[in-house]
Amino acid sequence: MAGASNVLGTELMPCSMNPRTGFFRDGCCNTRADDHGMHLVCAQMTAEFLQFSRSMGNDLSTPIPQYDFPGLKPGDQWCLCVLRWKEALEAGMAPKVVLEATHISTLEFVDLSDLQAHRAQSSQ
């Protein structure tokens, strides 16, 4: 995973260590071929997005201890599945994105201009 780039073309920065996020639970939005969800977008959770995600069948608020998932709350940063973020964008519900911590592969699915329009500053 060393040397991964973000959507700005620089070194991929950590997204969140608390809660510990990422496909590898290494705090970064790193990926590989068996990451079928493509957890690429470092997003800052909002109550509106969490409700939207739940309404679309993906409850990110409820803890699932057996998967080491604490449940998310507004303000948490999380490596979100790129297609979920795109779905939220199209519905006008996209959460803010930490570009420095969002994997470059995101650009295969989402325009950089859309990500930049939803730019957040990292709270980590």
C-alpha positions as CSV (number, residue, x, y, z in Angstrom):
1,M,0.0,0.0,0.0
2,A,3.0,2.3,0.4
3,G,3.1,5.0,-2.2
4,A,-0.6,5.3,-2.9
5,S,-1.8,8.6,-4.2
6,N,-4.7,10.8,-3.5
7,V,-7.0,12.6,-6.0
8,L,-4.7,15.6,-6.0
9,G,-1.8,13.4,-7.1
10,T,0.1,13.6,-3.8
11,E,0.7,11.0,-1.1
12,L,-2.5,9.5,0.3
13,M,-2.9,10.8,3.8
14,P,-4.8,9.0,6.7
15,C,-8.5,9.5,6.8
16,S,-9.3,8.4,10.4
17,M,-7.7,6.4,13.2
18,N,-10.6,7.0,15.5
19,P,-12.8,5.4,14.4
20,R,-10.2,3.3,12.5
21,T,-11.3,3.2,8.9
22,G,-10.3,1.7,5.6
23,F,-10.7,-1.6,3.9
24,F,-7.6,-2.7,5.8
25,R,-8.6,-0.8,9.0
26,D,-5.3,1.0,8.7
27,G,-6.8,4.5,8.9
28,C,-6.3,5.1,5.1
29,C,-8.6,4.7,2.1
30,N,-6.2,2.1,0.6
31,T,-7.7,-0.6,-1.7
32,R,-6.9,-3.7,-3.7
33,A,-8.7,-6.0,-6.1
34,D,-10.8,-7.8,-3.4
35,D,-12.1,-4.5,-2.0
36,H,-15.4,-5.0,-3.9
37,G,-17.0,-2.0,-2.1
38,M,-14.1,0.3,-3.3
39,H,-13.7,2.2,0.0
40,L,-11.9,5.1,-1.6
41,V,-13.6,8.3,-0.5
42,C,-12.6,9.9,2.8
43,A,-15.9,11.5,3.8
44,Q,-17.0,13.5,6.9
45,M,-20.2,12.1,8.2
46,T,-23.3,14.3,8.6
47,A,-26.6,13.4,10.2
48,E,-28.2,13.9,6.8
49,F,-25.9,11.6,5.0
50,L,-26.1,8.9,7.7
51,Q,-29.9,9.0,7.4
52,F,-29.7,8.9,3.6
53,S,-27.3,5.9,3.7
54,R,-29.6,4.1,6.1
55,S,-32.6,4.8,3.8
56,M,-30.6,3.2,0.9
57,G,-30.0,0.0,2.9
58,N,-26.5,0.8,4.4
59,D,-26.8,1.6,8.1
60,L,-23.5,3.2,9.1
61,S,-24.8,4.3,12.5
62,T,-25.3,1.0,14.2
63,P,-22.3,-0.7,15.7
64,I,-21.4,-4.2,14.5
65,P,-18.8,-5.4,17.0
66,Q,-18.1,-8.7,15.2
67,Y,-16.7,-6.6,12.3
68,D,-14.9,-4.1,14.5
69,F,-17.4,-1.5,13.4
70,P,-18.2,1.2,16.0
71,G,-21.1,2.8,14.2
72,L,-20.6,6.3,12.9
73,K,-21.8,9.7,14.1
74,P,-21.8,13.1,12.6
75,G,-18.2,14.5,12.4
76,D,-16.6,11.1,12.0
77,Q,-14.4,10.6,9.0
78,W,-14.8,7.3,7.1
79,C,-13.6,5.6,4.0
80,L,-16.8,5.5,2.1
81,C,-17.6,3.3,-0.9
82,V,-17.1,5.5,-4.0
83,L,-20.4,4.4,-5.6
84,R,-22.3,5.3,-2.4
85,W,-20.7,8.7,-2.4
86,K,-21.7,9.1,-6.1
87,E,-25.2,8.0,-5.3
88,A,-25.4,10.6,-2.5
89,L,-24.0,13.2,-4.9
90,E,-26.7,12.5,-7.4
91,A,-29.3,12.7,-4.7
92,G,-28.0,16.1,-3.4
93,M,-26.8,14.4,-0.1
94,A,-23.1,14.0,-0.6
95,P,-21.0,14.5,2.5
96,K,-17.8,16.6,2.5
97,V,-14.6,14.9,1.2
98,V,-11.1,15.2,2.5
99,L,-9.3,15.2,-0.8
100,E,-5.8,14.5,0.6
101,A,-7.1,11.3,2.1
102,T,-9.3,10.2,-0.9
103,H,-7.7,7.5,-3.1
104,I,-6.8,8.5,-6.7
105,S,-8.9,5.5,-8.0
106,T,-12.0,7.6,-7.1
107,L,-11.4,9.6,-10.3
108,E,-12.4,6.5,-12.3
109,F,-15.9,7.1,-11.0
110,V,-16.3,10.7,-10.0
111,D,-15.1,14.0,-11.5
112,L,-12.4,15.9,-9.5
113,S,-14.6,19.0,-9.8
114,D,-17.4,17.3,-8.0
115,L,-15.0,16.2,-5.2
116,Q,-13.6,19.7,-5.0
117,A,-17.1,21.2,-4.7
118,H,-17.5,19.1,-1.6
119,R,-14.1,19.6,-0.1
120,A,-13.6,19.5,3.6
121,Q,-10.7,20.1,5.8
122,S,-9.5,17.0,7.7
123,S,-10.5,16.9,11.4
124,Q,-8.0,14.2,12.1
